[in-house]
Amino acid sequence: MTRILIVDDDLQLQQRLECIAERVYGRGACTMVGTLAQARAMLERQDFGLVLLDVGLPDGSGISLVPWIREHAPQVDVVIVSSLGDDAIVLQAIRAGAVGYLLKNGEDMELELSLGSMQRGGAPIDPVIARRILLQINAAGDAAAPVQRTGAAAASAKEQKEKLTERELEVLRLVAQGLGNREISESLGVSINTIEFHAKNIFRKLEVRTRGGAVHSATQQGWLG
């Protein structure tokens, strides 16, 4: 059973997330703490597979805990669950290593489906946030002026641009929204075998083994924001 650590200082929210998470992962899966210090101590004592982490905690920003988890417990997936949906905060969390970002004001069923997508290798991001970020990325791409490069710089830029194909990037953006392979195949109107083929190529090119790792790697390289 996947063990889940809920890090939030709101007792009602702790209980709500516990109920939602246990519907997905089973009864007794959750442990709750209210501060960064308690979270670090718990992660040092016990093995967890998932951390549901708030941003605004009494002893600091939850995002500051993400790099610590990446270093000390790299097997743990971190999903931010916050009332803060500012684009800069979302991107900061993902760049730090979070594999998902959900909003507290989402319906229980939405949160349950998002957490459930992780069992299929998804990276749960609130649909409102995902849409807003993708619109910003598209707008930035349209507004960017072409830059002439020469020599090694041109070769390096060309190599990076060709790292993933446009179709692979399209698939990865849908992965970042928390969609599974079947949902992506239906969205793009292709077979699930085609999506699995693209997913294997994405994992190979980015040298990762999970969808969350692919989203994190692509984000760090500037392909998803």
Secondary structure, DSSP 4 states (H G I P E B T S, - for coil): ---EEEE-S-HHHHHHHHHHHHHHH-TT-EEEE-SHHHHHHHHHHS--SEEEE-SEETTEEGGGHHHHHHHH-TT-EEEEEES---HHHHHHHHHHT-SEEEETTS-HHHHHHHHHHHTTT---B-HHHHHHHHHHHHHHHHHPPP----HHHHHHHHHHHTSS-HHHHHHHHHHHTT--HHHHHHHHTS-HHHHHHHHHHHHHHHT-SSHHHHHHHHHHTTS--
